[in-house]
Amino acid sequence: MAIDRATRWVYAEIRPDKTAATARRFLNALSKQAAFKIRFVLTDNGKEFTDRLFGRRKRSESGLHEFDQLCAPRSTSSTA
């Protein structure tokens, strides 16, 4: 489920599992449905969104999780 905090616009889907690939597909579908640009994503830190909380002890995020890669800022520099 995604909720725009300013307008309370809601987008929801029922998905079969909680994997990073499913989260990626949801975010892609969401971006096609939203009438605005998605700038920030808040999550519940589930395993489909991060790799930092799952293991024997808390650790820093690696940045290698599939959802991290999807949400990483893209370089917008241009060459003239």
Residue pairs with C-beta under 8 A, 6 or more apart in sequence:
1 10
1 11
1 12
1 13
2 10
2 11
2 12
2 26
2 30
2 34
3 9
3 10
4 10
4 34
4 36
9 34
9 35
11 30
11 33
11 34
13 26
13 29
15 22
15 25
15 26
16 22
18 46
18 47
18 48
19 48
20 48
20 49
20 65
20 66
20 67
21 66
22 48
23 48
23 49
23 66
23 67
24 66
24 67
24 70
27 38
27 41
27 67
27 70
27 71
30 38
31 38
41 71
43 49
43 50
43 67
45 52
45 53
47 53
47 54
48 67
49 65
49 67
50 61
50 65
50 67
50 68
51 61
51 62
51 64
51 65
51 68
52 58
52 59
52 60
52 61
52 62
61 68
62 68
63 69
63 72
